[in-house]
Amino acid sequence: MTALVMVAYHSGYGHTARMAEAVRYGAASVDGVKAELLSVDTMTEGQWELLDTADSIVFGSPTYMGSASPEFHTFARDSVARWQRQAWKDKLAAGFTNSGSKSGDKLHTLQYMALLAAQHGMLWVGLDLLPGWNSSTGSVSDLNRLGVWLGAAASSNVDQGPEEMSESDLRTAEHLGKRVAEQARLLETARLSEPASGTGER
């Protein structure tokens, strides 16, 4: 069976959209995984239903004033109908964010996403990378150069467009997408190997 990874994101100026594409690319590189992008700016019922069918949802938002964007907050608020019936329970979840500052309180945005996932009964997947760029022999090109583990984080100069983003940040986002997809495949394999319960349920 094919596992579906949905990358649900909002992007204000294009930087987070470029991260979203990197996450999607990493997820799609795993055999047996289909990965799709979904901008949460204006959600239709069909898009909500697509998220309902996903095995994994990776959340993405820029960090504005220490939290996710207003558009992402609206998406989170509107997900209450899914929460009420626990439609996303036991799906995998992960997150990524971008801001201008090296810190920019990006961790708070990722924590917000992780709490959102927890309320939905989802299973959070973090990064499995050692920190980069933290020694005299390190480099700005190192993966996880910002030293974040809850999700993928990027820092982009506020006077430059998304085409000037750090390649290391994009490769870190790609790594996150691949990790989520690999875990989705493992989870799907485990579920398929479970003996039938006699009730038709997994």
Secondary structure as a PSIPRED ss2 file (coil, helix, strand):
# PSIPRED VFORMAT (PSIPRED V4.0)

   1 M C   1.000  0.000  0.000
   2 T C   1.000  0.000  0.000
   3 A E   0.000  0.000  1.000
   4 L E   0.000  0.000  1.000
   5 V E   0.000  0.000  1.000
   6 M E   0.000  0.000  1.000
   7 V E   0.000  0.000  1.000
   8 A E   0.000  0.000  1.000
   9 Y E   0.000  0.000  1.000
  10 H C   1.000  0.000  0.000
  11 S C   1.000  0.000  0.000
  12 G C   1.000  0.000  0.000
  13 Y C   1.000  0.000  0.000
  14 G C   1.000  0.000  0.000
  15 H H   0.000  1.000  0.000
  16 T H   0.000  1.000  0.000
  17 A H   0.000  1.000  0.000
  18 R H   0.000  1.000  0.000
  19 M H   0.000  1.000  0.000
  20 A H   0.000  1.000  0.000
  21 E H   0.000  1.000  0.000
  22 A H   0.000  1.000  0.000
  23 V H   0.000  1.000  0.000
  24 R H   0.000  1.000  0.000
  25 Y H   0.000  1.000  0.000
  26 G H   0.000  1.000  0.000
  27 A H   0.000  1.000  0.000
  28 A H   0.000  1.000  0.000
  29 S C   1.000  0.000  0.000
  30 V C   1.000  0.000  0.000
  31 D C   1.000  0.000  0.000
  32 G C   1.000  0.000  0.000
  33 V E   0.000  0.000  1.000
  34 K E   0.000  0.000  1.000
  35 A E   0.000  0.000  1.000
  36 E E   0.000  0.000  1.000
  37 L E   0.000  0.000  1.000
  38 L E   0.000  0.000  1.000
  39 S E   0.000  0.000  1.000
  40 V C   1.000  0.000  0.000
  41 D C   1.000  0.000  0.000
  42 T C   1.000  0.000  0.000
  43 M C   1.000  0.000  0.000
  44 T C   1.000  0.000  0.000
  45 E H   0.000  1.000  0.000
  46 G H   0.000  1.000  0.000
  47 Q H   0.000  1.000  0.000
  48 W H   0.000  1.000  0.000
  49 E H   0.000  1.000  0.000
  50 L H   0.000  1.000  0.000
  51 L H   0.000  1.000  0.000
  52 D H   0.000  1.000  0.000
  53 T H   0.000  1.000  0.000
  54 A C   1.000  0.000  0.000
  55 D C   1.000  0.000  0.000
  56 S E   0.000  0.000  1.000
  57 I E   0.000  0.000  1.000
  58 V E   0.000  0.000  1.000
  59 F E   0.000  0.000  1.000
  60 G E   0.000  0.000  1.000
  61 S E   0.000  0.000  1.000
  62 P E   0.000  0.000  1.000
  63 T E   0.000  0.000  1.000
  64 Y E   0.000  0.000  1.000
  65 M C   1.000  0.000  0.000
  66 G C   1.000  0.000  0.000
  67 S E   0.000  0.000  1.000
  68 A E   0.000  0.000  1.000
  69 S C   1.000  0.000  0.000
  70 P H   0.000  1.000  0.000
  71 E H   0.000  1.000  0.000
  72 F H   0.000  1.000  0.000
  73 H H   0.000  1.000  0.000
  74 T H   0.000  1.000  0.000
  75 F H   0.000  1.000  0.000
  76 A H   0.000  1.000  0.000
  77 R H   0.000  1.000  0.000
  78 D H   0.000  1.000  0.000
  79 S C   1.000  0.000  0.000
  80 V H   0.000  1.000  0.000
  81 A H   0.000  1.000  0.000
  82 R H   0.000  1.000  0.000
  83 W H   0.000  1.000  0.000
  84 Q H   0.000  1.000  0.000
  85 R C   1.000  0.000  0.000
  86 Q C   1.000  0.000  0.000
  87 A C   1.000  0.000  0.000
  88 W C   1.000  0.000  0.000
  89 K C   1.000  0.000  0.000
  90 D C   1.000  0.000  0.000
  91 K C   1.000  0.000  0.000
  92 L E   0.000  0.000  1.000
  93 A E   0.000  0.000  1.000
  94 A E   0.000  0.000  1.000
  95 G E   0.000  0.000  1.000
  96 F E   0.000  0.000  1.000
  97 T E   0.000  0.000  1.000
  98 N E   0.000  0.000  1.000
  99 S E   0.000  0.000  1.000
 100 G C   1.000  0.000  0.000
 101 S C   1.000  0.000  0.000
 102 K C   1.000  0.000  0.000
 103 S C   1.000  0.000  0.000
 104 G C   1.000  0.000  0.000
 105 D C   1.000  0.000  0.000
 106 K H   0.000  1.000  0.000
 107 L H   0.000  1.000  0.000
 108 H H   0.000  1.000  0.000
 109 T H   0.000  1.000  0.000
 110 L H   0.000  1.000  0.000
 111 Q H   0.000  1.000  0.000
 112 Y H   0.000  1.000  0.000
 113 M H   0.000  1.000  0.000
 114 A H   0.000  1.000  0.000
 115 L H   0.000  1.000  0.000
 116 L H   0.000  1.000  0.000
 117 A H   0.000  1.000  0.000
 118 A H   0.000  1.000  0.000
 119 Q H   0.000  1.000  0.000
 120 H C   1.000  0.000  0.000
 121 G C   1.000  0.000  0.000
 122 M C   1.000  0.000  0.000
 123 L E   0.000  0.000  1.000
 124 W E   0.000  0.000  1.000
 125 V C   1.000  0.000  0.000
 126 G C   1.000  0.000  0.000
 127 L C   1.000  0.000  0.000
 128 D C   1.000  0.000  0.000
 129 L C   1.000  0.000  0.000
 130 L C   1.000  0.000  0.000
 131 P C   1.000  0.000  0.000
 132 G C   1.000  0.000  0.000
 133 W C   1.000  0.000  0.000
 134 N C   1.000  0.000  0.000
 135 S C   1.000  0.000  0.000
 136 S C   1.000  0.000  0.000
 137 T C   1.000  0.000  0.000
 138 G C   1.000  0.000  0.000
 139 S C   1.000  0.000  0.000
 140 V C   1.000  0.000  0.000
 141 S C   1.000  0.000  0.000
 142 D C   1.000  0.000  0.000
 143 L C   1.000  0.000  0.000
 144 N C   1.000  0.000  0.000
 145 R C   1.000  0.000  0.000
 146 L C   1.000  0.000  0.000
 147 G C   1.000  0.000  0.000
 148 V C   1.000  0.000  0.000
 149 W C   1.000  0.000  0.000
 150 L C   1.000  0.000  0.000
 151 G C   1.000  0.000  0.000
 152 A E   0.000  0.000  1.000
 153 A E   0.000  0.000  1.000
 154 A E   0.000  0.000  1.000
 155 S E   0.000  0.000  1.000
 156 S C   1.000  0.000  0.000
 157 N C   1.000  0.000  0.000
 158 V C   1.000  0.000  0.000
 159 D C   1.000  0.000  0.000
 160 Q C   1.000  0.000  0.000
 161 G C   1.000  0.000  0.000
 162 P H   0.000  1.000  0.000
 163 E H   0.000  1.000  0.000
 164 E H   0.000  1.000  0.000
 165 M C   1.000  0.000  0.000
 166 S C   1.000  0.000  0.000
 167 E H   0.000  1.000  0.000
 168 S H   0.000  1.000  0.000
 169 D H   0.000  1.000  0.000
 170 L H   0.000  1.000  0.000
 171 R H   0.000  1.000  0.000
 172 T H   0.000  1.000  0.000
 173 A H   0.000  1.000  0.000
 174 E H   0.000  1.000  0.000
 175 H H   0.000  1.000  0.000
 176 L H   0.000  1.000  0.000
 177 G H   0.000  1.000  0.000
 178 K H   0.000  1.000  0.000
 179 R H   0.000  1.000  0.000
 180 V H   0.000  1.000  0.000
 181 A H   0.000  1.000  0.000
 182 E H   0.000  1.000  0.000
 183 Q H   0.000  1.000  0.000
 184 A H   0.000  1.000  0.000
 185 R H   0.000  1.000  0.000
 186 L H   0.000  1.000  0.000
 187 L H   0.000  1.000  0.000
 188 E H   0.000  1.000  0.000
 189 T H   0.000  1.000  0.000
 190 A H   0.000  1.000  0.000
 191 R H   0.000  1.000  0.000
 192 L H   0.000  1.000  0.000
 193 S C   1.000  0.000  0.000
 194 E C   1.000  0.000  0.000
 195 P C   1.000  0.000  0.000
 196 A C   1.000  0.000  0.000
 197 S C   1.000  0.000  0.000
 198 G C   1.000  0.000  0.000
 199 T C   1.000  0.000  0.000
 200 G C   1.000  0.000  0.000
 201 E C   1.000  0.000  0.000
 202 R C   1.000  0.000  0.000
